[in-house]
Amino acid sequence: MLYRLNIKNFKSIVDLTLDMSFGQKRLVEKDVIYALEPTKKIADRVVPVECIYGPNASGKSNIVKAIKVFREIVVDGLVFSSYQPNKLRFIKEPTCFSIEFFVNSRKYSYILAFDENSIVYEELIDLTNNISIYKIENQKTYFDNIDCDGFDYVLLDKIYETAAIVRGKDGQDYQKNTFLEKFVWQFPNLDSRLSDVFYYISNNIKIISAKDSLRAFSSIRYLADSDKDEDICVSLDKISKFIQMFDVDVKRFEHKYKEYSQESLMNVEIPFDFIKNFDEDKVYVDDIIPYLEDDTGKDVPFNFHNELSVGTQEIFKLAGLILGAVEKGVLIIIDEMDRSIHPKVLEGLIKRFKYKNLNKNGAQLIATLHTTDILENKIYKTDEFAFVNKNKKNGSVLVRLSSIEKRNEVNFRDRYVSGMYRGQPIILD
C-alpha cells in the first residue's frame, strides 16, 4: 500500500508530496473503509482513495506522468525522454522521486534521482528497522546491508557494473538501469526485501494517464490476468453484471474470434489490442459482441466500437480495470477518470474501494477529477481529497483537504465550487 510520494523537478512540479496517510482520530461505520491498515501501528494507516481536483494546466496530469516515468525507469531503465525538468524555473538539478510504501507489513522508502544522462542516486531503506539496505550515489556503491547469504559483496559490484552501467559515446560511464531491477532478475530469491519492493513497483502499481486511450480488450485481460478463453469469458461475465448496476442496456457480452486475410484487414477498423496474432496471410482478432434485448425479449447483437455509446464503452473499459485492481489489491492511478462518465456511474466505480465487502485486499485508487459530486458524499473524509494549484514561483502545489478542513460534516462541494479551496480555473470576462 502506498503511504507517501514525493516528486521534485518534473515538468510543472518543483517539489510536491502526495500523501496517502490517514490522520482521522476515529473510525466509524462498520461497512465502510476509512483507512487501510498495512501494519498494527495507528500511524501507518492509509486511505483507500485519493481524489485530486484542480483547473486545467494546474499539474494534476503531471503527477500521474511522474509516477509513470518513475515506474518505467525502475522496470525498463532510463531513456532520454525520462528527464523532463521544470522549464519555467530553469532548474538544472536532477529529477528525484521518493516513494514510501508497505509490503508484507514492512515499510520501505525507495529513492531515485536522475538527469538526462544517468541515474545519479538510488537508495532502498527499510523504514521498519531504520536501515539503508543499499545506496548508490554517483556510481559509488554501498551494499553492506544486502543479505548476500554467502555471496561475496564484490559480486554485487560486478552485477552493478556489468548490468546497470552503460558506456556512452563520449567514453563516460552512465547508470541507465536500476540496481534493484538487475539484482532481482539475477537473484530473485537472494534478498526477499529487494524482490518484494521490485514486484510492488512493477506489478502492484497500475497507471492510466490522460493520453492513454483506454483499450477494451486490455481491460478484460487485466481483470482475467490471462489470455485463456475460459478466463476471458469469466471476466466478461463479471463486467456484464457490474455495468448493469449502472442501468446500462447491455444484457451480456460474448467473446468470439474473427479471421481476416491480411488484405481484407486493411479495410476494417480494429483496435490494436483486439488483434490476437498473425499467421502467414491470416490475422486472428478477438471480438467482443454486446447483446441488447429488443421489445420481444430477444437478444440482438451490436458492434462494440460503432454501435455502443462512447459512455458505455468507457464504463466497460474502466470496469475491467477497477474490478481487476480491487481483486488483486493493487494501487491504480487514473488521470481524468471522469471522461465521458456520468457522475453517478463515477461514484459507483470509486465506491468499490470504500466498502469492506468489496475491497477485501487493500486496493487503493488515486484519481484526478473535475466532477465535483464526490465531494459531497459523506463516506469520504478530508484525507481523501486534494487540490492542485500552480504558480510560477512554486510550480504545481498540492494541498490536502485535511490541512484546510478539520470537520467532516460540512459540504465540501459547496465550499470548493465557491472557491474556498482554490483549485478552480479563473475565468476572465
C-alpha positions as CSV (number, residue, x, y, z in Angstrom):
1,M,0.0,0.0,0.0
2,L,1.2,3.5,-0.9
3,Y,1.9,5.8,2.1
4,R,3.6,8.8,0.6
5,L,5.2,10.0,-2.7
6,N,7.5,13.0,-3.3
7,I,8.3,14.4,-6.7
8,K,11.0,17.0,-7.4
9,N,11.7,18.9,-10.6
10,F,9.4,17.2,-13.0
11,K,7.6,19.3,-15.6
12,S,5.4,21.8,-13.7
13,I,6.3,20.2,-10.4
14,V,9.1,21.8,-8.3
15,D,8.6,19.9,-5.0
16,L,5.3,18.1,-4.5
17,T,4.2,15.5,-1.9
18,L,1.2,13.2,-2.4
19,D,0.3,11.9,1.0
20,M,-2.0,8.9,1.4
21,S,-1.7,8.7,5.2
22,F,-4.9,8.6,7.3
23,G,-5.0,11.2,10.1
24,Q,-8.5,11.0,11.5
25,K,-9.0,10.1,15.1
26,R,-12.0,7.9,14.9
27,L,-13.1,5.1,12.6
28,V,-16.9,4.7,12.4
29,E,-19.3,2.7,10.2
30,K,-18.6,-1.0,10.2
31,D,-19.1,-1.5,6.4
32,V,-17.1,1.5,5.2
33,I,-13.3,1.6,4.8
34,Y,-12.0,4.8,6.1
35,A,-8.4,3.5,6.5
36,L,-6.5,0.5,5.4
37,E,-4.1,-0.9,8.0
38,P,-0.9,-2.4,6.5
39,T,0.6,-2.8,10.0
40,K,-0.7,-2.7,13.5
41,K,0.5,0.8,14.1
42,I,-2.1,3.5,14.0
43,A,0.4,5.9,12.4
44,D,0.7,3.6,9.4
45,R,-2.9,3.7,8.4
46,V,-3.5,4.8,4.8
47,V,-6.6,5.9,2.8
48,P,-8.1,3.7,0.1
49,V,-9.0,6.7,-2.2
50,E,-7.4,10.0,-3.1
51,C,-9.4,12.3,-5.4
52,I,-7.3,15.1,-6.8
53,Y,-9.0,18.3,-8.2
54,G,-7.6,21.3,-10.0
55,P,-8.0,23.5,-13.0
56,N,-6.7,22.6,-16.4
57,A,-2.9,23.0,-16.7
58,S,-2.5,23.0,-12.9
59,G,-0.3,19.9,-12.9
60,K,-2.7,17.1,-12.0
61,S,-1.7,15.1,-15.0
62,N,2.0,15.7,-14.3
63,I,1.6,13.9,-11.0
64,V,0.3,10.8,-12.9
65,K,3.0,11.2,-15.6
66,A,5.7,11.4,-12.9
67,I,4.6,8.1,-11.3
68,K,4.5,6.5,-14.8
69,V,8.1,7.7,-15.6
70,F,9.3,6.5,-12.2
71,R,7.9,3.1,-12.7
72,E,9.2,2.9,-16.3
73,I,12.8,3.7,-15.1
74,V,12.7,1.2,-12.3
75,V,11.4,-1.6,-14.6
76,D,12.9,-0.8,-18.1
77,G,15.7,1.7,-17.4
78,L,16.4,5.4,-18.1
79,V,15.8,6.8,-21.6
80,F,16.5,10.3,-22.9
81,S,12.8,11.4,-22.6
82,S,12.6,10.4,-18.9
83,Y,14.2,13.6,-17.9
84,Q,11.6,16.4,-18.1
85,P,12.7,19.1,-15.7
86,N,10.7,22.2,-14.8
87,K,11.3,24.7,-17.7
88,L,9.9,27.8,-16.1
89,R,12.2,27.8,-13.1
90,F,15.3,26.7,-15.1
91,I,16.1,24.1,-12.5
92,K,19.3,22.4,-13.7
93,E,19.1,19.7,-11.0
94,P,18.2,16.0,-11.2
95,T,14.6,14.9,-11.0
96,C,14.0,13.0,-7.8
97,F,11.3,10.5,-6.8
98,S,10.9,9.2,-3.3
99,I,8.2,6.7,-2.5
100,E,7.1,5.2,0.8
101,F,5.0,2.1,0.9
102,F,4.2,-1.1,2.7
103,V,4.9,-4.7,1.6
104,N,4.2,-7.7,3.8
105,S,3.7,-5.4,6.9
106,R,7.1,-3.8,6.4
107,K,7.6,-0.1,5.5
108,Y,10.1,0.9,2.8
109,S,11.4,4.0,1.1
110,Y,12.8,3.9,-2.3
111,I,14.6,7.0,-3.7
112,L,15.6,7.5,-7.3
113,A,17.3,10.6,-8.8
114,F,18.4,11.1,-12.4
115,D,19.3,13.7,-15.0
116,E,19.2,13.5,-18.8
117,N,22.2,11.1,-18.9
118,S,22.3,8.9,-15.9
119,I,20.7,7.7,-12.7
120,V,22.7,9.7,-10.1
121,Y,21.2,8.3,-6.9
122,E,19.4,5.2,-5.9
123,E,18.6,4.0,-2.3
124,L,16.4,1.4,-0.7
125,I,15.6,2.0,3.0
126,D,13.8,-0.4,5.4
127,L,11.9,2.1,7.4
128,T,10.5,-0.5,9.8
129,N,14.0,-1.2,11.1
130,N,15.5,2.1,10.1
131,I,18.2,0.5,7.8
132,S,19.5,1.6,4.5
133,I,19.6,-1.7,2.6
134,Y,21.7,-0.3,-0.2
135,K,22.7,3.1,-1.7
136,I,24.3,4.2,-4.9
137,E,25.4,7.8,-5.2
138,N,27.2,8.9,-8.4
139,Q,28.2,5.3,-9.1
140,K,29.7,4.8,-5.6
141,T,28.0,1.7,-4.1
142,Y,27.1,0.9,-0.5
143,F,25.8,-2.7,-0.4
144,D,26.7,-3.7,3.1
145,N,23.2,-4.4,4.3
146,I,22.1,-6.6,1.4
147,D,21.6,-10.2,2.5
148,C,24.1,-12.0,0.4
149,D,23.8,-15.4,2.1
150,G,27.4,-16.4,1.4
151,F,27.9,-14.3,-1.7
152,D,30.9,-12.0,-1.9
153,Y,29.9,-8.3,-2.0
154,V,32.4,-8.0,-4.8
155,L,29.8,-9.9,-6.9
156,L,27.2,-7.2,-6.3
157,D,29.6,-4.6,-7.6
158,K,30.2,-6.8,-10.6
159,I,26.4,-7.0,-11.2
160,Y,26.1,-3.3,-10.9
161,E,29.0,-2.5,-13.3
162,T,28.0,-5.1,-16.0
163,A,24.2,-4.8,-15.9
164,A,23.3,-1.3,-14.8
165,I,26.2,0.8,-16.3
166,V,26.4,1.7,-20.0
167,R,29.5,3.2,-21.7
168,G,28.4,6.4,-23.6
169,K,29.7,7.6,-27.0
170,D,31.8,10.1,-25.0
171,G,33.6,7.3,-23.3
172,Q,31.9,8.1,-19.9
173,D,30.0,5.5,-17.9
174,Y,26.4,6.2,-17.1
175,Q,23.9,4.2,-14.9
176,K,21.0,3.5,-17.2
177,N,19.3,0.8,-15.3
178,T,18.3,0.4,-11.6
179,F,20.4,-1.9,-9.5
180,L,17.0,-3.0,-8.0
181,E,15.8,-4.5,-11.3
182,K,19.1,-6.1,-12.2
183,F,19.6,-7.7,-8.8
184,V,16.1,-9.1,-8.6
185,W,16.2,-10.6,-12.1
186,Q,19.6,-12.3,-11.5
187,F,19.0,-13.3,-7.9
188,P,15.2,-13.3,-7.3
189,N,15.5,-15.4,-4.1
190,L,18.6,-13.9,-2.5
191,D,17.2,-11.0,-0.6
192,S,13.4,-11.1,-0.3
193,R,13.2,-7.4,0.6
194,L,14.5,-6.3,-2.8
195,S,12.2,-8.7,-4.6
196,D,9.2,-7.5,-2.6
197,V,10.0,-3.9,-3.4
198,F,10.6,-4.5,-7.1
199,Y,7.5,-6.6,-7.6
200,Y,5.4,-4.0,-5.7
201,I,6.6,-1.2,-8.1
202,S,6.4,-3.3,-11.3
203,N,3.2,-5.3,-10.6
204,N,1.2,-3.5,-7.9
205,I,1.0,-0.1,-9.5
206,K,-1.3,0.3,-12.5
207,I,-1.2,3.7,-14.2
208,I,-3.6,5.1,-16.8
209,S,-2.6,8.6,-17.9
210,A,-4.9,11.0,-19.8
211,K,-3.1,10.3,-23.1
212,D,-3.5,6.6,-22.7
213,S,-6.6,5.6,-24.7
214,L,-8.4,3.0,-22.6
215,R,-8.5,-0.3,-24.5
216,A,-11.4,-2.6,-24.1
217,F,-9.6,-5.9,-24.5
218,S,-6.6,-4.7,-22.4
219,S,-9.1,-4.1,-19.7
220,I,-10.6,-7.6,-20.0
221,R,-7.1,-9.1,-19.9
222,Y,-6.2,-7.1,-16.8
223,L,-9.2,-8.5,-15.0
224,A,-8.7,-12.0,-16.3
225,D,-4.9,-11.9,-15.8
226,S,-4.8,-14.4,-18.6
227,D,-5.4,-14.9,-22.4
228,K,-7.3,-18.2,-21.9
229,D,-10.7,-18.3,-23.4
230,E,-12.4,-19.5,-20.2
231,D,-10.8,-16.7,-18.2
232,I,-11.8,-14.1,-20.7
233,C,-15.4,-15.4,-20.6
234,V,-15.5,-15.2,-16.8
235,S,-14.2,-11.7,-16.9
236,L,-16.8,-10.6,-19.4
237,D,-19.5,-12.1,-17.2
238,K,-18.1,-10.1,-14.2
239,I,-18.1,-6.9,-16.3
240,S,-21.6,-7.5,-17.6
241,K,-23.1,-7.9,-14.1
242,F,-21.1,-4.9,-12.8
243,I,-22.1,-2.4,-15.5
244,Q,-25.8,-3.5,-15.4
245,M,-25.8,-1.9,-11.9
246,F,-25.5,1.5,-13.7
247,D,-28.6,1.0,-15.8
248,V,-26.7,0.1,-19.0
249,D,-28.8,-1.6,-21.6
250,V,-26.3,-4.2,-22.5
251,K,-27.6,-7.6,-21.3
252,R,-24.4,-9.6,-21.8
253,F,-21.1,-9.7,-23.8
254,E,-19.8,-12.6,-25.9
255,H,-16.2,-13.3,-26.9
256,K,-15.5,-14.7,-30.4
257,Y,-12.6,-15.0,-32.7
258,K,-12.7,-13.5,-36.2
259,E,-10.4,-14.4,-39.0
260,Y,-9.3,-11.9,-41.6
261,S,-6.9,-12.1,-44.5
262,Q,-4.0,-9.5,-44.5
263,E,-5.7,-7.8,-47.4
264,S,-9.2,-7.6,-46.0
265,L,-7.8,-6.3,-42.7
266,M,-6.8,-3.1,-44.5
267,N,-10.4,-2.2,-44.9
268,V,-11.6,-2.9,-41.4
269,E,-11.0,-0.6,-38.4
270,I,-9.9,-2.8,-35.5
271,P,-8.3,-1.5,-32.3
272,F,-4.7,-2.8,-32.0
273,D,-5.3,-4.6,-28.7
274,F,-8.0,-6.8,-30.3
275,I,-5.5,-8.3,-32.8
276,K,-4.6,-11.7,-31.3
277,N,-1.9,-12.9,-33.7
278,F,-0.7,-13.1,-37.3
279,D,-0.4,-16.5,-39.1
280,E,1.1,-16.1,-42.6
281,D,-1.7,-14.4,-44.6
282,K,-4.3,-14.7,-41.8
283,V,-5.0,-12.4,-38.9
284,Y,-6.9,-13.6,-35.8
285,V,-8.9,-11.0,-34.0
286,D,-10.7,-11.0,-30.6
287,D,-14.2,-9.8,-31.0
288,I,-16.4,-8.6,-28.1
289,I,-20.1,-8.7,-29.0
290,P,-22.6,-6.8,-26.8
291,Y,-26.2,-8.1,-26.8
292,L,-29.2,-5.9,-26.1
293,E,-32.7,-7.0,-25.6
294,D,-35.4,-5.9,-28.1
295,D,-39.1,-5.3,-27.2
296,T,-39.9,-9.0,-27.7
297,G,-37.2,-10.2,-25.3
298,K,-34.8,-11.4,-28.0
299,D,-31.1,-10.7,-27.7
300,V,-29.8,-8.6,-30.5
301,P,-26.0,-8.4,-31.3
302,F,-24.4,-4.9,-31.7
303,N,-20.9,-3.8,-32.8
304,F,-18.9,-2.8,-29.7
305,H,-17.0,0.1,-31.4
306,N,-19.5,1.5,-33.8
307,E,-22.9,1.0,-32.1
308,L,-22.3,1.3,-28.4
309,S,-22.3,4.8,-26.9
310,V,-18.9,6.3,-26.0
311,G,-20.0,6.4,-22.4
312,T,-20.9,2.7,-22.3
313,Q,-17.6,1.9,-23.9
314,E,-15.7,3.9,-21.3
315,I,-17.7,2.3,-18.5
316,F,-16.8,-1.1,-19.9
317,K,-13.1,-0.3,-20.1
318,L,-13.0,1.2,-16.6
319,A,-15.0,-1.7,-15.2
320,G,-12.3,-4.3,-16.1
321,L,-9.6,-2.1,-14.6
322,I,-11.4,-1.3,-11.4
323,L,-12.6,-4.8,-10.8
324,G,-9.1,-6.2,-11.6
325,A,-7.4,-3.7,-9.3
326,V,-9.8,-4.5,-6.4
327,E,-9.4,-8.2,-6.9
328,K,-5.6,-8.0,-6.9
329,G,-5.3,-5.5,-4.1
330,V,-3.2,-3.1,-6.1
331,L,-2.8,0.7,-6.4
332,I,-4.5,2.0,-9.6
333,I,-3.9,5.6,-10.7
334,I,-6.3,7.1,-13.3
335,D,-5.9,10.5,-14.8
336,E,-9.2,12.2,-15.8
337,M,-11.2,9.3,-14.6
338,D,-14.5,11.1,-15.3
339,R,-14.0,11.3,-19.0
340,S,-17.4,10.6,-20.7
341,I,-18.7,9.1,-17.4
342,H,-21.9,10.1,-15.7
343,P,-21.3,11.4,-12.1
344,K,-23.4,8.6,-10.6
345,V,-21.5,5.9,-12.5
346,L,-18.2,7.5,-11.5
347,E,-19.4,7.4,-7.8
348,G,-20.2,3.7,-8.2
349,L,-16.8,2.9,-9.6
350,I,-14.9,4.8,-6.9
351,K,-17.1,3.2,-4.1
352,R,-15.6,-0.2,-4.9
353,F,-12.6,0.9,-2.9
354,K,-14.7,2.1,0.0
355,Y,-16.6,-0.9,1.2
356,K,-15.2,-3.8,3.2
357,N,-17.2,-6.5,1.4
358,L,-15.9,-5.3,-2.0
359,N,-12.3,-4.2,-1.3
360,K,-11.0,-7.2,0.6
361,N,-7.4,-7.0,-0.4
362,G,-6.4,-3.4,0.4
363,A,-6.7,-1.9,-3.1
364,Q,-6.1,1.9,-3.5
365,L,-7.2,4.4,-6.0
366,I,-5.7,7.8,-7.0
367,A,-7.9,9.7,-9.5
368,T,-7.7,13.1,-11.0
369,L,-11.2,14.6,-11.5
370,H,-13.3,17.6,-12.5
371,T,-16.7,16.1,-11.4
372,T,-17.5,17.6,-8.0
373,D,-20.4,15.3,-6.9
374,I,-18.0,13.0,-5.0
375,L,-17.1,16.0,-2.7
376,E,-20.5,15.9,-1.0
377,N,-20.7,12.2,-0.4
378,K,-20.3,11.7,3.4
379,I,-18.5,8.3,3.1
380,Y,-15.3,10.2,2.1
381,K,-13.2,12.1,4.7
382,T,-11.0,15.1,4.4
383,D,-7.9,12.9,3.9
384,E,-9.3,11.6,0.7
385,F,-9.4,14.9,-1.3
386,A,-6.6,17.1,-2.5
387,F,-6.4,20.3,-4.7
388,V,-3.7,21.3,-7.1
389,N,-2.8,24.9,-7.9
390,K,0.1,26.3,-9.9
391,N,2.2,29.4,-9.7
392,K,5.5,30.5,-11.3
393,K,7.4,30.5,-8.0
394,N,6.4,27.1,-6.6
395,G,5.1,25.3,-9.7
396,S,2.3,22.8,-9.0
397,V,1.3,22.7,-5.4
398,L,-0.9,20.0,-3.9
399,V,-2.9,20.7,-0.7
400,R,-4.9,18.0,1.1
401,L,-8.4,19.0,2.2
402,S,-7.4,17.7,5.7
403,S,-5.0,20.6,6.1
404,I,-7.8,23.1,5.4
405,E,-10.9,21.5,7.0
406,K,-10.9,19.9,10.4
407,R,-14.5,18.7,10.3
408,N,-16.1,16.2,8.0
409,E,-19.7,17.5,8.5
410,V,-19.5,20.5,6.1
411,N,-20.4,20.3,2.4
412,F,-17.0,20.2,0.7
413,R,-18.5,20.6,-2.8
414,D,-20.2,23.9,-2.0
415,R,-17.0,25.3,-0.5
416,Y,-14.9,24.1,-3.4
417,V,-17.2,25.5,-6.0
418,S,-17.3,28.8,-4.1
419,G,-13.5,29.0,-4.4
420,M,-12.6,28.4,-0.8
421,Y,-10.2,25.6,-1.6
422,R,-8.9,27.2,-4.8
423,G,-8.1,24.5,-7.4
424,Q,-10.5,26.2,-9.8
425,P,-10.0,28.0,-13.1
426,I,-10.2,31.8,-13.1
427,I,-12.4,32.9,-15.9
428,L,-11.7,36.5,-17.1
429,D,-14.6,38.5,-18.6
